[in-house]
């Protein structure tokens, strides 16, 4: 079974090193669309809709976006972990108030502030980056 071990992933990904960054991104988008269609055959991979959905991630640095993408892909690989991961995108300087809908949730706002949901205490806690 595949793992999310960083060393294993680096080794497995060596075959893609000959591609340009744009080619790798295109391959990743095509693969992600295929994954989406496996879980929901009626889902759309329309670029306009995807760009709209992705807007809430634009306040993040490229490194943070990639870290979130790797974590989400690992969650998909592991079948969603113990109940799935939810990412909550908040507008502007908003802070999370409502209870999380997933036991493993992360919230962030337009200021780049992050929180994680602690299901044991049913509370949001800030993350210092």
C-alpha positions, 0 to 999 in steps of 0.5 A: 500500500502507498504511504505518505512518508516523505522519503518514499514520496520523493523516491516515487516522484523522481520520474517526474523531475525531467518535466518543467514546472508547468508540465508537472502542474498540468499532470497534477491537475489532470490526476486530481480531476481523475481522482475527483471523478472517481469519487463523484462521476458527476463532478465538474473539472471546469477551469472557471469553476475550479478557479472560483473555488480556489480563490480562498487559498490565494491569500496563502504563500505558495509553500503553505498552499503546497503543504495543504495540497500534500496533506489533502492528497495524503488524506485522500490516499488514506481514505480520509483518515478518521472522518476526513479533513475539512478546510474552512475558508473565512472571509477577511479577518473573520475567526471561526465561531461555529463548530467544525463539521469534521473531526479534523478541521483547519480554518484560515482567513484572509489575513493568513491566520490559522486555527485547528479544531480540537474535537475533544474540547469542541474548540478552535485553537489558533496555530502560530506559523 
